[in-house]
Amino acid sequence: MLRTLLPRRAPARPLVTQFGAANTFGPSLGVSAGQRWRRGYASEADEKDLVIIGGGVAGYVAAIKAGQAGLKVACIEKRGSLGGTCLNVGCIPSKSLLNNSHLYHQILHDTKKRGIEVGDVQLNLQQFMKAKDQSVEGLTKGVEYLLKKNGAEYIKGAGAFADEHTVQINLNEGGERSVRGKNIFIATGSESTPFPGLTIDEKRVITSTGAIALEQVPKKMTVIGGGIIGLEMASVWSRLGSEVTVVEFLGQIGGPGMDAEIAKMTQKILAKQGLKFKLNTKVASGDVGSDAIDLKIEAAKGGKEESLDADVVLVAIGRRPYTAGLGLENVGLETDERGRLVIDHQYRTKIPHIRAIGDVTFGPMLAHKAEEEAVAAVEYVTKAYGHVNYGAIPSVMYTYPEVAWVGQNEAELKAAGVKYKVGTFPFSANSRAKTNLDTEGMVKFIADAQTDRILGIHIVGPNAGEMIAEGTLALEYGASTEDVGRTCHAHPTLAEAFKEAAMVCYDKAIHY
Amino acid sequence: MRATLRLLSGQRQPMIRFVGKRHPTHHADPTPQTHPAAPAPLPNTFASYRQTAQQHGPLNKPFHSLGTAPAPGRIGAQPASALGDVRPARGEAWDRNELPARFRRRPLTPAEIEAVESGGASVYA
């Protein structure tokens, strides 16, 4: 009798403090030591150590890493397949198209001098796209398996903040569900920046998403933006027979970061392949007619207007963070003037248990950068320690030849007033490049004039994308050009050009 | 001679150093710091913020140091100490209306006057 008068008290349960954040949630269903049900809500949400909104590269890597660390983790993705832009409509499908279009182009134009006589060569665009889709499907399914293997729950649906700890999900299969997390990662990625005045239909006015899924090779194509995405897609369709013109507002191709000397050389090589460039040019307006799209272009600083017609216009002027429908207003999170979530060095937003990683926040919009951040952010949650060196993030443009760089370029160092020295080595003096009949391009080292420490490495040439890994490692470990130059490189390899460029920087090359 | 120099300078030391296994730092500072890839680094301290902050001109410098003629009565024209004591002299009293506008009584609105005169009844009318 007296027992009923005693105030009800929730059974003592230790708070989960293993990962820094105490459990601050309301009551949940469970059986107490005294076998009495605790008071609970009828539709209580799942409770996780980590909830990740977005299953792109940042999101899925964080989910796997958190699963490996023993966290109870859920990853929410609305696309229906994991991997985000990169795996589904970005890096991966474009690499398939780039590789196969290069093969096609090489078979057409680069076999006779190698002693190979080729008969009638036909392009089967349907099969071409099918090969791409198969690579994408294989990889996205593989990621799904990895999540399962590491105990991460994959929820297909669109997540939005209901409150600081709860994410409400509109499930793809219909219905709703909510998940609660001690920690929440926002990894919603980015989308193509639209061009004012042109409506994207992904058929004739396209972004990179439409550019990897065209149903026929356009006769004429105009690419607005001469950055990495624009040039890669321009290369693909140019190789397949399209007449491609690239319009770039700035005075050099490649976007920010690419060294001016390398950009100039790359432009020359790409122009030889048939690409047309209009630099220092802006698109004033566009008119989508029934037969063609008419773009009015003029000099960036103002000048005479010119007309440029095309069957397809690719808008590749950059990407912007994607936070639509995320319910940021429900938790009071704001973005900066460019739509990026503001974070501190541990990826925390102003609500410390909500972190943002990948394209949705600061830094270059690169998949490998997102991956690094995902690992570091999970480590901050589990170990209070993480590491990403933003000074050593490589960039690669997968045209032919590839262009890759890491660290600073000459213009940046000049602006910073740093005294530097440069060492270059052309692939035309490299034995392996010679045997491959693939001698265009060079390796360029930039090192501190006094200490010889490597400040930047820039490559245009065959296999540059793979070669830059060595440069990134050197930069990460604070190597000097002499450290690289005195390291034995196998012969005959393209990597010898890398070693010799380092040798030029502190002494002299052997083969040039 | 050259050989001696070489002996003195010793072997070349690579710049690459083996850092060994990385351990989590238990004394990691949890206080928020600017993200390294943030566009414009936020100032670490309020003092450093004042060095660059702008509000009607640079925040850290008084107006008279800017080379412009200090307008009399303008905020920041003189240091606060030059404005005299904040208390009235002994035996004196300041009228409330002599104070800056923000310290004076707010004028009543007609609705408030009506409410006072009707004993609050007008509020419910």
Interface residues (C-beta under 8 A of the other chain):
Chain A: D336 V342 I343 D344 H345 Q346 Y347 R348 T361 F362 G363 P364 E379 K383 A384 Y385 H387 V388 Y390 T451 D452 R453 A474 Y477 G478 A479 S480 E482 D483 R486
Chain B: R12 P14 M15 I16 R17 V19 R22 P24 T25 H26 A28 P30 P32 Q33 T34 H35 P36 A37 A38 P39
